[in-house]
Amino acid sequence: MAPPVFRFRSRTLEEFRLEGERTFLRHPVFADHAEWSKLRAASRDFLEPWEPSWHHDDLTRPSFRYRIQRYQADREAGLALPLFVCQKPTGRLIGGVTLGSIRRGAAESCTLGYWMGEPYAGKGFMADALKCLIPHVFERMRLHRIEAACIPDNQRSQRLLEKVGFQREGYLKGYLKINGAWRDHLLYALVAEDWQAMRAKGSGSGG
């Protein structure tokens, strides 16, 4: 019985795809290692100021294999949805987005995190990706609230969140340890009712 299960799981991974106008989102797989590590290495100076400290073996094959296993375990447990952002029509890997801390029950919420390779940053690719992800969150996953936090210095990230409909809600002191230091963050959120209103007006993601 084991072989059919694994074959079915592989097809499921390959078939999951969220379509934007310029990008599409899909599950990460181990075969992505070479492309992912090359992009991350080339973008390291660009990404490090906004991310947790990289481990010394972060870009190695064993580390990536563990990452993929953790992604699969979190996805199957309903705790997170990690996705890679790919460029149309080439399928080139250009970034990543993760829905994490998925909570059900009274909360029905998640947190949003994302990164973009330096050659593709500032060109509208992440906004396109989020515009196809947000409808999936509210319509298919049936969540009610998406939260995102960004460092006050990261004005590009603030503009991105506001562009796709997030509203600033507060200021979080010492919220996350970024690049070796505890950093304050701005809290943004988007709730289903606001997204539905934006979509009705034709100005929101998915509209």
N, C-alpha and C positions, 0 to 999 in steps of 0.2 A: 504493500500500500504506500510505502514511503516515496518511491519514484514519481507516481502521479501527483502527489501533493507538492513536491518540489517543482515539477513542471508547471503546475497550475499557478504556483506562487510567482514563478518567473514571468509567466504571461501577464499576470496581474500587474506586476511592477512595470512591465514594458507598456501596457495599455493605458496606465494612468497618465493623463495629460490634460493640462489646463491651457487653453489657447488664448493668447492675446493678439494684438494686431502686429506687433514686431517681435514678440517673444512667446515662448511656451514654457510651462513648468512641468517637471517630471520628477520621479523618485531618483535619488542618487543610487548608483550601483558601483561595485568594486572596479569595474572596467573603466570608470571615470578617473582613476587615480592619476595617470600620466597627465591628462589635460588639466585636471584640478590642481595638482601640485605645481605645474608649470605656471599657471595663471596666478596662484597664490604667491609663489616665489617672486614673480615679476612685479607683483603689486604690494609686496611686504611693507615697504616704507609708507605707502599710501594708506594701508589698512591698519597698521599697528597702533596708531594714536587713538583708534576708536574701538579696539577689541581687547578682550582679556589677553594676558601675556601668552605668547606662543611657547609651547614646549619645545625642547631642543630637537625632538624627533617628530615634530608635528607633521612634516610633509612626507614622511617615509611610508612605504607600502604597509608595514605592520600596523602603524598608527592609523592609516586610512582604513585598513580592514576592520580594525576595532571600531572606528567611527561609523562605518556602514552597519556593523552589527548592532551598535547602540541605536542608530537611527531606526533600524528595523524593529528592535525590541520596543522602543518608545512609541513607534507608530502602531504596532500591534496591540500595545497596552492602552492606546488612546490618549497617551500623554503628550505627544508632539507630532507635528507633520513637517519634517524637513524636506525641502525641495530644491532642485537646481534650476537656475534660470538659464535658458538657452535662446540663442538668437535665431530668428527666422531669416532666410529659409535654410541656412547652413546647418543648424543644429549645434553650433559652437557653444560650449559652456562659457558663460560670461559672469555668473554670480550665483548667489544662493539666497534663499529666504526660508525662515523657520517659524512655524506657529508652535510655541512652546507653552508650558504650564497650562495645558488645557484642563479646565475644570467644568464639571457638570453639576447637576443639582440646582441649587439656588443661584449659583454664579453664572454658568453657561458662558465662560469667557476664555480668552487665551491672550498670550503676549506675542508680539511680532518682532522678529529680528531679521536683519538682512545685510548682505554685503555685495559689492560690485567690483569686479576687476578694474584696475585703474584705466586701461585703454577704453573702457566702455562707460565710465562714470560721467555724469553730467550730460548724457545724450538722450535721456528720457526712457531708457530701457527699464529701469526699476519701476518707474511710475506705470508703465505699460504692464509689467508683471503683476504689480499690486492690484491694478484694475481688473485683472482676470482672477486673482486670488480672492479678493474680498467677496464677490458674489458666492463663491464656493463656501466661504466661511459661514455666511448668513443663510444661504438657501439649502446647501447640502449638509453641512455639519450642524446646522441649526444652533449656532452660538449666538449670543446676544451682544457681546462686547469684545472688542479687540483693543488691547493696550499696547503702546509703544513708548519707549523712553530713549532720549538722545541727550548727549552732552551739550550744554549750552553753547559751546564753541562751534558745534557742528551745524552751521547754518544751512548747509546743503541738505542735511537730513530733515531739518525742520521744514524747509520749503517742500520737500518731497511729501512728507506726511500731510501738510496742509493742502497740497495740490490734490491728493486723493480723498480728502474729506475729514481727516482727523482734526480734533480740536484740542488745544492745550488746556490741561486741567490743573496742573500743579507743579510744584518744585520738590524734588526728592533729594535730600542731603545724603552724601556718601552712599549712594544707591548701589553702585556696582564697582568692582575692582577692575579698572581698565588700564592695560599696559603697566601693571604693577602698582597703581595708585587708586585709592578710593575716590571716585568722582561723583559730583552732584549730577543729577539728570533732570530734564524737563519731562513731565508725564503728558502724553497725548493719548486720546482714546477716540474710538468710533463705535457708536452703538447702532443696532439694527434699524431703529426708527429713523435716525438721522440719515442713514444710508438710503433707506427706502424713499425718504423725502427728496434727497438729492437725485436719485434715479428718476423719480417722477418728473422732476424739473429738467432732466436730461443733462445734469451737470456733474453727476457723481460717477464713481467707478461702476462699470457695467451698464451705464446709461447710453 
